[in-house]
Amino acid sequence: MSEPRTVERLDLSIKTPAGPVTATVELPPGFVPVTQIVPLMRRLGEQAESLEQQRTVASGQTISCAKGCAACCRVLVPVSAPEAFALRDMVAALPEDRRQAIHRALVTTTARLEQAGLLSQLRHVAETDRPIADDAMEPINRAYYALKLPCPYLKDEACSIYEDRPAACRELLVTSPADWCQDMVNKPIRALPVPLRISTILGLLWSDLTGSPPRLIPLPLALDWADRHASENRASWKARTILDKALDIIGRFLGQAMGKRQ
């Protein structure tokens, strides 16, 4: 009789521009979906961002962001495919009343986007097989921001999915005056550097695993996108394979980031 397969335990240490981030990871035997790595990646990103905050405060600057300030909850947030699938799973596990509230908010948001002529553009962003340059996204981002649409997951000016919010939401912190965030187009917002852009890294991971183009999906369309691509989320890989690929992408990402800082 074969011995039962055991969990593999690894201690990670990653050197970022803000300092080292560490984590202990337990890899299950067998095959797992890519969504299994999303919580770990978010933890690594938050550790790196916390180190960046410490450096900022030590330099005499103040972080302006605080609970109740939801200006950034009206900008267009990108999520990776693994995050979209994880969000779909999380919402599906919510109580019925919360699921219905989110559904109603998404219907309202979609209608506003269609009225503004943005819905088809955002759907193209979510589905295109070609990378979209930042300068091509800029007018879309500005048009979305001009609508001042509250995030569909915002309730009473607070995030209703805070523990499961996208990586991009965790990464936006500023040292410019808080009231400037009410007019991000005309005010010079000073954002903290982001040592690890987790949505980008997860998007590249998904591309490596599946051979599909890397894409970032607008948050208001994430649940719909995940529903329509549900068959793609049935794939699974060895946990060690997913982790090794993710660490390789992080290494490449950090190498490029450090090269730009020099």
C-alpha positions in Angstrom: 0.0 0.0 0.0 1.4 3.4 -1.0 2.1 6.0 1.7 -0.4 8.9 1.9 0.9 12.1 0.2 1.8 14.8 2.6 1.6 18.6 2.5 4.8 20.3 1.4 5.8 23.2 3.6 8.0 26.0 2.2 9.4 29.2 3.8 9.5 32.0 1.2 11.6 35.2 1.3 11.4 37.7 -1.5 13.5 40.8 -1.7 11.5 43.8 -2.9 12.5 47.5 -3.3 10.8 48.2 0.0 12.5 45.3 1.8 12.1 41.5 2.2 8.6 39.9 2.4 8.2 36.4 3.9 5.6 33.7 4.1 5.2 30.1 5.1 3.3 28.1 2.5 1.7 24.7 2.8 1.3 23.1 -0.6 -1.4 20.4 -0.8 -0.8 17.2 -2.8 -2.5 16.7 -6.1 -3.9 19.3 -8.4 -5.6 22.6 -7.5 -7.2 25.5 -9.4 -5.2 28.7 -9.8 -7.5 30.5 -7.4 -5.8 28.7 -4.6 -2.8 31.0 -4.9 -4.8 34.3 -4.8 -4.8 34.7 -1.0 -1.0 34.1 -0.8 -0.3 36.6 -3.5 -2.4 39.2 -1.8 -0.6 38.6 1.5 2.8 39.1 -0.2 1.5 42.2 -1.9 0.2 43.6 1.4 3.5 42.9 3.2 5.4 44.7 0.5 3.0 47.7 0.6 3.3 47.8 4.4 7.0 48.1 4.1 6.6 50.9 1.6 4.3 52.7 4.0 6.9 52.4 6.8 9.5 53.9 4.6 7.1 56.7 3.6 6.2 57.6 7.2 9.9 57.3 8.3 10.7 60.0 5.6 8.3 62.4 7.4 5.3 62.0 5.0 1.8 61.1 6.1 -0.5 58.5 4.5 -3.8 60.4 3.8 -6.0 57.3 3.3 -8.4 56.5 6.1 -11.6 54.6 6.7 -14.6 56.4 5.2 -12.6 58.0 2.4 -14.0 56.2 -0.7 -12.9 58.5 -3.5 -10.7 55.7 -5.0 -13.8 53.5 -5.0 -15.0 55.5 -8.0 -12.0 54.7 -10.3 -11.8 51.8 -12.8 -10.3 48.9 -11.0 -8.6 46.1 -13.0 -8.7 42.5 -11.8 -6.8 39.4 -13.2 -8.6 36.3 -14.3 -7.7 34.3 -11.1 -9.1 37.2 -9.0 -12.3 37.3 -11.1 -12.8 33.5 -10.5 -12.0 33.9 -6.8 -14.5 36.8 -6.6 -17.2 34.7 -8.3 -16.6 31.8 -5.8 -16.7 34.3 -2.8 -19.9 35.9 -3.9 -21.5 32.6 -4.6 -20.8 31.6 -0.9 -22.5 34.8 0.5 -25.9 34.7 2.1 -28.8 35.2 -0.4 -29.6 38.8 0.7 -26.0 39.9 0.2 -25.8 38.2 -3.2 -29.0 39.9 -4.3 -27.7 43.3 -3.1 -24.5 42.9 -5.2 -26.5 41.7 -8.2 -28.7 44.8 -8.0 -25.7 47.1 -7.7 -24.1 45.5 -10.7 -27.3 45.9 -12.8 -27.4 49.6 -11.9 -23.7 50.0 -12.7 -24.0 48.2 -16.0 -27.0 50.3 -17.1 -25.1 53.5 -16.3 -22.1 52.3 -18.3 -24.3 51.5 -21.2 -26.0 54.9 -21.1 -22.5 56.5 -21.1 -21.4 54.5 -24.1 -18.6 52.8 -22.0 -20.0 49.2 -21.6 -18.9 48.0 -25.0 -15.4 49.5 -24.5 -15.0 47.8 -21.2 -16.2 44.5 -22.6 -13.6 44.8 -25.3 -10.9 45.4 -22.6 -12.0 42.3 -20.8 -12.1 40.1 -23.9 -9.4 41.4 -26.2 -6.5 39.0 -27.1 -4.1 41.9 -27.5 -2.5 44.0 -24.8 -3.9 47.5 -24.4 -1.4 50.2 -24.0 -1.7 52.6 -21.1 -2.2 55.6 -23.4 -5.1 53.7 -25.0 -6.7 53.0 -21.6 -6.3 56.6 -20.4 -9.4 58.0 -22.1 -11.5 55.0 -20.9 -10.2 55.5 -17.3 -11.0 59.2 -17.5 -14.5 58.7 -18.9 -15.2 56.1 -16.2 -14.0 58.4 -13.5 -16.1 61.3 -14.8 -19.2 59.2 -14.1 -18.3 59.1 -10.3 -19.8 55.6 -10.2 -19.5 54.0 -6.8 -18.0 50.6 -6.9 -20.8 47.9 -7.0 -19.2 46.4 -3.8 -19.4 49.7 -1.9 -22.0 50.0 0.9 -22.4 53.1 3.0 -19.0 54.4 1.7 -17.2 51.2 2.9 -16.1 48.1 1.1 -18.6 45.3 1.6 -16.0 42.7 0.5 -13.0 44.2 2.3 -11.2 40.9 3.1 -11.6 39.7 -0.5 -11.2 43.0 -2.3 -9.0 43.0 -5.4 -5.3 43.5 -5.2 -5.4 46.8 -7.0 -7.7 48.2 -4.3 -5.1 47.3 -1.7 -2.3 49.1 -3.5 -3.6 52.6 -3.9 -2.4 54.8 -1.1 -1.5 58.5 -1.3 0.4 61.2 0.6 -1.3 64.1 -1.2 -4.2 65.8 0.7 -7.2 63.5 1.0 -9.6 66.0 -0.5 -7.5 66.1 -3.7 -8.7 62.6 -4.4 -12.1 64.1 -5.1 -10.6 65.6 -8.3 -7.9 63.2 -9.5 -7.9 64.6 -13.0 -6.9 68.2 -12.0 -5.0 67.5 -8.7 -1.5 66.1 -8.6 -2.2 62.9 -6.6 1.0 61.5 -5.0 0.6 57.8 -4.8 2.9 55.5 -2.9 5.2 53.2 -5.1 3.7 49.7 -5.4 6.5 47.1 -4.9 4.4 44.2 -6.2 1.5 44.8 -8.6 -0.3 41.6 -7.8 -3.1 41.9 -10.4 -0.5 42.2 -13.1 1.5 39.3 -11.7 -1.6 37.1 -11.4 -2.6 38.1 -15.0 0.8 37.0 -16.3 0.6 33.7 -14.2 -2.8 32.9 -15.8 -1.3 33.5 -19.2 1.7 31.3 -18.5 -0.5 28.5 -17.2 -3.1 28.5 -19.9 -1.3 29.9 -22.9 -4.0 32.6 -23.2 -3.2 36.3 -23.5 -2.7 38.2 -20.2 -5.7 40.4 -19.5 -7.0 42.6 -16.8 -10.8 42.7 -16.4 -12.7 45.8 -15.3 -14.1 45.1 -11.9 -17.8 45.9 -12.7 -17.6 43.1 -15.4 -15.6 40.6 -13.4 -18.5 38.4 -12.2 -20.1 38.3 -15.7 -16.7 37.5 -17.2 -16.1 34.7 -14.7 -19.5 33.2 -15.4 -18.9 33.2 -19.1 -15.4 31.7 -18.8 -16.3 29.3 -16.0 -15.1 26.3 -18.1 -11.6 27.7 -18.1 -11.6 27.7 -14.3 -12.1 23.9 -14.2 -8.4 23.4 -15.1 -6.0 22.5 -12.4 -2.3 22.2 -11.9 0.1 20.9 -9.3 0.3 23.4 -6.4 4.1 23.5 -6.7 3.9 24.3 -10.4 1.6 27.2 -9.8 3.8 28.5 -7.0 7.1 28.1 -9.0 5.6 30.0 -12.0 4.3 32.7 -9.7 7.7 33.2 -8.0 9.4 33.3 -11.4 7.0 36.0 -12.6 7.6 38.0 -9.3 11.4 37.7 -9.9 11.0 39.1 -13.5 8.7 41.8 -12.3 11.0 42.9 -9.5 14.0 42.8 -11.8 12.3 45.2 -14.2 11.1 47.5 -11.3 14.5 47.7 -9.7 16.1 48.4 -13.1 13.7 51.4 -13.5 14.6 52.8 -10.0 18.3 52.7 -10.7 
